[in-house]
C-alpha cells in the first residue's frame, strides 16, 4: 500500500445518506459492493460462501421480513448479498447530523498516512486493554483495520472506551468494498441516535452499565447458570463483564458473522438474547458439571471456542429468539438505572479491578445466620445496581429483640432490604424485598400488598451430609441454594416510570423504574406488613408469614413466586435479620 497516493488508496465516491421511515423499502444498488473481499485471507475462512444468484427484490422487502431472513441465515447464501444488505441496512440507521462519511475518511487518512506508515501511529487510547480480533483478515486487511480505528479515534474524540468496536469493524471490513466504505458504515453505528437503541458502547460507564444489565438479565432468565457461576466464582460481575467478548472474540467467525447479521437490524438488544442463550447452553453442557477449583472464565471461554461441538449456530439463534426478553425501551431504562448507580458510586472511567464488585467482604462480614460466602451467593441474585453496595445490618432479633414494631422502625427508610430467617431446626430461608416497609401505610388497608416484580424468596436446602473438613464453596453447592422469583414478571410485565422520590440520595427512584404492572392480583402479592405480622407472597398460600411477635412462622406454595415450602411448613424462629444497602 505504500507508494500509492491517497486517491489510489481510497478509491471511493461520496455516499449519499437517505433516511427513510421503517415501513419504506430499499432498492438494490448493484455497484454498492463491488471489490469487496480483498481484505480476506480465503485460506483461513471456515466455509467459503457460495456465489449464489441474488433475487432482485430482496432488499425491497419490509424490515420485519428482513429480520426474519437474517435470523434464518439467508444472507449467508452469498457474499455479494451480505455485502449489499450490510451497506443498505447501515445507511438506514438514523444518526447525528454531522457524521463522518467516506469522503471525510479519504481526506483524514490521506493527511495522517500520506507520508507515514500505519505502524508509526499508535492505536487510539480507547482501545487500551482491549483485544483486537482480526478473524480471517489478511495482512492488508489488518493494516486497513488499524487505519480505520486510528481515524475513528481522530474523528470521534468523545469515545473513551469501546472494547467491542475493533471486532465489529473487522467483521464489517470483510464485506466492504474499501476502507472508506467500512469507515463510513462503522461511523454511522457509532453516531446512531435512534431512541432507546444503541449499537456500540463508547465509554467505560456505558460498558459497565451494559455488563450490569446483562447480569440482571442472566439472573432472571438463566437462574441455574447464574447459580453455578455464583457458587464457583468470587466475583460474578467479573465473569459477566466479558459477555461481549463471548460473542465477538471467543466465538468462531462462522458464528460471529451470523450474530452480526441480526445485530445490524435489531441493535444491541439482540446481543443480550444470544449471550443468554450461550449461558444456558453452557449450563447444559458437560463442561460445566465439575468446576470445583476451576477458573470458570477460562472454562467458559474454552466452551465458546468449541461451540460447534455443543450447538449449531441456527439452533443457538432459535433458542435466543425463544427467550421472552423485555422490550428495547425496558432494557434501556434498566441500563439507565444501572448507569446512575455507577455514577453515584463514582465509577465513570477505567480503573483497576474494583473491589466494589465484591461488596460482601469475606473478612469483615458477620451474620448469625449465613457465612460471608453464602451472603455473596444471595448478593449475586440482587439487581446489579444494588449489589454494588455492601450489606448493612438493620435489625436482628439477637440485638433488637422479637418485636415487629422495632423491626419496622429499624427498616423504614431503607429500600430494598434482605430478610434472613433461621429456624430452631437449623433451616435457613429468606426474601429480597424491593420496597420500603413504610409503603405498608399507604394502602390504607390492614394487609395491602406492595413491592415490585424484582422481589424473590430463597432457601438453603440441607442434604444431611457431614460438612466437616469441606471447603465453604463445596458446602454451599451441596446445600443447594434455591431462588424463586416472580414467574410472571419475566414475560408479562411492563414498566412505568413513577414520579421521582425524595430520599437523601438513596437509589429508590431507580429501583422504582422497574416497577412491574402484572396481569393478575396474585402475581403482584409481593410483600405486606401490618400490626398482626408480615406476609411475603400470596395467592393459594403464603411463601413466608411471620406473627406479630416474630416467634412463629409459616411457609407454603404460593402463586406469586411459584415456590415450594421454603422450610418446615410451621416453624419457630431462632434468629431473624434484616439487611439494607450501605450507600456511602
N, C-alpha and C positions, 0 to 999 in steps of 0.2 A: 504493500500500500504506500510505502514511502516513495517519493519522487512524483507522485500524482498531484495534480492541482486540486484545490477544494471542489471545483466544479466537476472534475472527473471522479473524485472520491464520493461525492454525494449527488449523483445524477438523479434528481427528483424535482418534479414540478410542484408548485404550491398546491395544497389541498384545500378545497372549498368545504367549509363546515356548514352542514344543513341540519338544523334542529327541527324535528317533527314530533308530533304527539304520538303516544304509544299505539293507537289504532292504525296509524299510517303505515304504508308498505314501502319497500325499497326496490329499486331497480338494480340489476346487475351491471357493474362497471367491468367490462371484460378486461380492461387493462390494469385493474387495481392490484393484481398480484403477480404481474409479470416479473420474472427474475428472482422470485423467492426461492429459498433453499440453498443459496450459495454459501451460507454460513454453517451448513450442517455437515458433520462427518458421517457419511452414509454407512460406513463400515461399522459404526457403533450403534446405529439405530436398531432397536429391538425387532421391529416389524416394518418393513418398507411398505408404505401405503400404496394402494393401487391407484393408477391414474384413470379413474372411472369417469364416465360421462356425467356432466353436471346438468340437472334439469334446469331449463331456462327460467322457470318461475319460482325457484326455491326461495329466493330472498324477497319475493313479493308476499310471502305468507305472513299472517298476523304474528305478533311477538309471542303470543301464547303457544301457537303451533311451533314456532322456532324453539321455544323452551323444551317442548316435548321431544323434538328431533335431537336437540343437544343431549338431553338425558339418555336417549336411546342410542347415542353414539353415531348418529347419521353423518356428522362432519368427518368422521374417521375414514369414510369411503374414499376420500380424495384429498391430497394436499392442496390442490387448487381451490376446492370448495371451502376447506377450512380457512385458507388464507383470505378468501373473499368475505366469508362470514365474519371473521375477526375484524377486518377493516371496517366493514359496514356497521357492525354492531357498535364498535367503539365510536364511530362517527355520530351515532345517535345518542351518546351519553351527554347529558346536559352538564356543562361545566362553566367555570368562571369566564367572564367576557374576554379577559386578556389571558389567553393560554398559548404558550409557545407551540408553533407548528413546524412542519418540515423545513420551510424556508428559514425560520429562525435557527434551527439546528445547523443548517448548512453554513450560515453566517458565523455562528458561535464556534462550531467545530473548526471552520477554516481559520478563525482567529486563534484558537487555542492550539491546534495541532498542525498548522500550516508549516511551521519550521521545526517543530519538536516532535519526538516520538511519544507515543502514549505512555511508555514506561517512565518518562521524566515527570509525569503528572501524578501526584498522589490521589488515591481514591477519596471521595468526599468523607467528611467527618461522620456523617450519619450512618456510615457503614462500619464504623469501628466496632469490633467484636462480633460482627455479623458474618455468617458464611455466605459464599457466593457460588452456588451450584451452577454449572455450565451445561449440564445434561449432555447432549450429543453435539455441541458446537465444535467446529473445527478451530484451528489457530486463528484464522481470520475472524471467525465469529466471536471468539473470546476477546480479541482486540476491539472489535466493534462494540461488544457489551461494555467493556471498560470505558470506551469513549462516550457511550450514551450515558452511563452513570455519572461520569465526570461532568458532562454538560447539564444533567439534571441538578447536580449539586451547585452548579454555577447559576442556573436559572430559577431554581426553587430554594432560595436560602432559608426559607421557613422550615424545611424538612430537617429535623434534628435526630430522628431515629426511625429506621424503617427496615427491619430485618427481612421482610418478605419481598421487598422491591426488586432486588437482584434476580431472584428466581423468576418472578413474573416477567421481567424484561427479557430474560434468557428464553423463556418459553415463547414469548411473542416474537422474538428475533427469528425463531425457526420458520415463521410464516410471514415474514416481512420481505418486501422486495428490496429493501435497503435500510441502512442505519437511520436515515431521516424519517422514513415512514414509521419504523419501530419507535423512534423517539417521540414523534407526534402522538402516536396511539397511547404510549405509556403516560405521556403528559396529560392526556385527556382523562385517564383514570385517576391520576394524582389530583387533577383540578376539578373532579366531579363535585357538583353542589346539589345533586338531587336530594330532595327531602328524605330524611330517615334512611339514607342509603350511603354506604361508603365502600370503597374498593381497597384502599391502601392506607394503613395507619402510618402517620408521619411524625409522631413524637413518642417519646418513652411513656408519657402519661396515657396516650391513646392505646398504645400497645399493651400496657399493663392492664388497662380497663377491659380490653378485649379478652385478655387471659383470665381475668376475674369473671367476666361474663361466661366464658366457656366453662369455668369451674362451677358456676351456678347451674348451668345447663346440664353438665355432667352429673352433678349431684341429684338433679331431678330426673333425668332421662336414663342414666346409667348407674343406678344405685349399687349394683353388685360390683361393677368395675371400680366405682368410687370407693367402696368399702375396702376392696383389695388394695388399692393404692394407699389409702389412709392407714391401713394396718401394716404396710411394708415400707413406707417412706416417712422420714421425719418431716418432710416439707412437701405437702400435697401441691401447694401452689407452684413450687419449682418444677414439678412434673408437668402441670398444665401450662406453664409458661412456654413450653415447647410445642404447643398444639399446631401452630402454623408451620413449624419445621417438619412435623409429621407429614403434612400434605405436600410441601414444596421443597423438601430436601431429602427426606428419608424414603419416600415412595419412588419407585422406578418411573422413568419417563412415560411409559405407556399408561400409567395410572394418573400421573400428574397432569398430562395433557387433556385427559377426559374431564378431570376436575376443572381445568382451566376453561373448557368448553362451556360448562354450565355457569361457572363463576362470572364470565363476561356478560351473560344475560340476566343473572339473578343477584349479583353482588355478594357481599361478604356473608350474608345470612346462610348461603348455601355451604360455605366452608364449615360453619358450625355443624350443620347436618352431617357432613361427610366425616368430620373428625369424631362426632359422637358415634357414628356407625363403625368407625375403626376401633373406637374404645370398646364398644360392645363385642366386636369380633375378637379383639384381644382377650377379653374376659372368657370367651367361649373356647379359645384356642388352648392347646395343651401346654404352650409355652408359659402360661400364666399360673399353672397349677401348683408348682413348687417354687416359691420365691423366698423362702426363709434365708436371709443373709445375702440376697441377690440385689444388685443395683437395678431397680425397676426401670429407670430411664434407659439404661443400656439394653435391658431385656425388651422393652417396648420398641426401641429403635431397631433391634435385630428382627423383631416380628414384622415391622413395616417394610424393611428392606427385602424380606422374603414373603411379601404379601401374596404372591401368586400361589404359594403353597396352601393358602387358607381360604381365599375368596377371589372370585373373578371381579374385574372392575365393573361389569354390568350388574352383578349381584350386589356389590358394595353400594352402587348408586341406587339400586332398587330399595335396599334397606334404608339408605339415608333419607330418601323421599317418603318412606313409610313412617318416619318419626313425626309425630304431631307437635311441631315446634310452634313457639309464639310467633306473632306477626312481626314484620320488619319494624314497625313502629314500636312494638312492645320491647323488642330486643334493643332498639336504640334507646328507649327510656331506661332500661336496665344498665346499659353501658354508661349513660349519663350519671346514673346513681352511683355506679362504681367509680367513675371518674371523679365525682365530687368527694367521695370518701377518701380517695387517694390524695386529692388536693388538701383536704382537711388534715390529712396525716403528714403533709409536707413532701409527698412523693411526686415530683414533677420532672425529674431528669434522671439520667442513667447513674446508678450508684452500684457499689459492690453488692453482692447478695445480701439483701436487707434482713436483719433479724426480726423485723416486724411481722414477717410471714410466719415465724414460729412464735405466735403470740402467747402460747401456753409454755411458760418457762419450766423446763423439767426440774431445774434445781430449786426453784423458789415457790412453785405451786403447791398448795396444801389444801386438801379436802378430806373430810372424814368419810366420804362415800366412794370416790373414784381416785385412781392414781393420775399423775400428770400425763402419762402415756395414754390412758383411757380418755382423759379430757381432750387430748389432741384429736382423738377419733371423733368425739362429739363436735369439737370446734370445726373439724373439716366438713361437717354437714351444714354448717351455718352459712348463709349467704356471704359471699366473699367480702362485701363492704363492711360487715360487722366482725368477721373473723380476723381482720387486721388488728383488732384491739384486744388487749389481754383481759382475761376474766377478772371480775371484781365481785367478791363475796358480799352479797347484800343482806342475807338473812340465813341463819342456821338455828335449828332447834337446840343444838348443844350450847349456843351462846345466847340466843334470844328467847328461848322457851317455846312451849307449844301454844302459841297464841296466833289465831288467824288475823286479828286486828293489827297485831305487831308485824305480821307478815306483810299486810297491805301497806302499812306506813313505811316499812323499810324498802319496799319495791316500787312504790309510786314515784314517778319521775324518771324511771328507767325504762327504756324501750330499745330493743327487746330484752327478754330475760330467759334464762335456762333454769328449769326446775329439776332437781335431783332427789330421788327418794330411795332410801334403803329400808327394807322391811326387817322385822325381827327374825325372819327366816334367812336373811342374808341376800335376798334378791334385790336387784338394782334396776330402776326404770326412771323415766323422766319425760320432759317435754321441752321443746323450743317454742316460746310464746312471743309472737311478733309485736303485740301491742302493750301499751302501758296499762297497768292494772287500774288506774284511775278511770279508764274508759267504762268500767262497770257501772258507774253512777250516771252515765249519760242516757242509758236506755229508759230509765225511769221504772224499769221492772225489776223484780227481785232476782230473776235468773236470766236476764237478757244476755245473749251471746254476742261476742265481738271478736276482733282479731282478723287475720288475713290468711290467704292460701299458702303463705310461707311457713305456717305452724306445722310442726310434726311431733310425733311421740316416738320413743325409742325404749329398748330394753336390752339388758345384758343377760343372755342365756347362760345357764350353768350346765356343764356336762357331767359334773360329779367326779371328774378326774383329779388326782392329786397333782397340784401345780408346783410342788416343792422342787426347787432346783431348775425350773424352767425360766426362759427369758420372758420379760414383760410382753414382748411382741407375740410370742407363741401363745401365752396365756390369753391375750386379748383375742387372737384368732380363734382359739378353742371356745372361748365364751360366746362367740357368735353374736356380736353386737348387731342389732337389727333396728332399722329406722322405718317409720311408717308415715309418709307424707300424705297430704290430702290427694286422693287419686284423681279427683275431678279437675284440680287446678292445672294439670299439665295440658289438658286438651279442650276444656270447656270454659276457659276463663278469658276475660279481657281486662284491660287496665283502665283505671280512671286516675286522673291527677287531681287530688284534692287541693283545697286552699292551703298555702304554706302554714305550717305550725310554728309557734314561737317557743323555744325551749333552751335558751342559753347555749346555743352551738351544738346541741345534740343532733344525731343523724335522723331523727324521726321524720322530717319532711321527705327524706329519700327512701326510707322504708315505706312511707305512705304511697310512693309512686307505684308500688307493686300490690296495692290492694286489689283483691280479686272480687269480681261480681260473679258469683257462682249460680248455676242454674236451679238449684233446689235449696230448700231451707236446711235440710240435714247436711248437705255438703258444705255449709258455711257455719256450722256449730263448732267453732274453734275453742273458745275459752269463755268461762262465765265465773263470776265471783259474787257472793252475797254474804250476809251475816251467817247463813247456815252452812256455808262451805264453798269449795272450789269444784268446778266441773270442767273437764277438758275433753272435747269430742262429744258428739251426740248422734241421735238417730239410730234407733234399735238397740241402744245401750250407751254406755259412757266409757271412753278409753281410760280415764282416770277420774275418780271422785274422792274428795277428802272432806272429813267432817269439820265442824267449827272448832274443835279442839286440836285438829291436826294429829289426832291419835290413830284414827281408823280410816281405812281407805277401801275402795272397791275398784276393780277393773274388769272390763268385758269387751267383746267386739262392738264396734260402732261404725256407722255409715261414713262419718266424716273422714276417718283415717283408714277404714277397711283393715283394722288391726285385730290380731288375736288378743286374748288377755295378756297383759304385759308382765304379770307375775301371778302368784296365787290370787284367785278372784277376790276373796275377802282377806285383807292383810292388816297388820298392825305396823304403824310407822315407828321405826327405830331412830332414823335420822332423816331430816329434810333440809335441803339447802336451796337457796335461790341465788343465781349468779347474774350479774349485769356485765356491761361492757365499759371498760375503763378508757374513756375518750380523753386522753391527756396529750 
